Amino acid sequence: MLTIEAARRVTKTKENCDDIPKLEIALESLFLIDGLERHKLWNTWDEANEYRHRLKGYWINKWNCSDTHVGEMAYFLDDELVFICEQTSRKGVVQIYFIDQNSYNKVNSFMNFFRIPAELCEPDFIGDQETDEKQTRQYADSCLHRRGFYQNREVEIGHIPYDIRKGLNLPGSECNYFYALFPYVYVIEDGEKTPVHMSDLTFLLSIDGNKVG
């Protein structure tokens, strides 16, 4: 599936609406917002704030990195898809991919309210970039989904409590830090809990028509 298709079909609900961490930093860098003017953009969170009201992001795909949600988001300006934002880790670089030149121009015009005019960076465009509709996760502590697929079966998924990991004698069980990169979760079927490596599971994107998330 093309990433742009997933963005157009993204689930537009209040629960799925958020912002990529450090989105403001990426936009400031891209559009060179002056430090004296940035308070107009970020320090007002009520509905009257033009930025919050008109530019909204919805998760296409998300997971936890330490204590932060990261992933891919589709952003809409006045309910029109304008760019896709990606951050794969909490400290990772935020990438913004515009849908086309027209979308970039619209965001540029919108951002004029927040910045002092300056020379702009060259934008990246989404083009024919693709994303798999079923994806894997690298480790269990990144899993936000309660359901997924195991051996082509839709299953319930649960975290393995930290205090019983050692008893399972699985690789990495000896690490009890809260944000340990433990690569196992429970697959729950008919009341039975089976430890399964994350690489054996797949998860659907959060787009219209997909009921598993």
Secondary structure by P-SEA (a helix, b strand, c coil): ccaaaaaaaccccccccccccaaaaaaaaaccccccccccccccccccccccccbbbbbccccccccccccbbbbbccccccbbbbbcccccbbbbbbccaaaaaaaaaaaccccccccccbbbbbccbbbbcccccccccccccccccccccbbbbbbccccccccccccccccccccccccccccccccbbbbbccccbbbbccccccccc
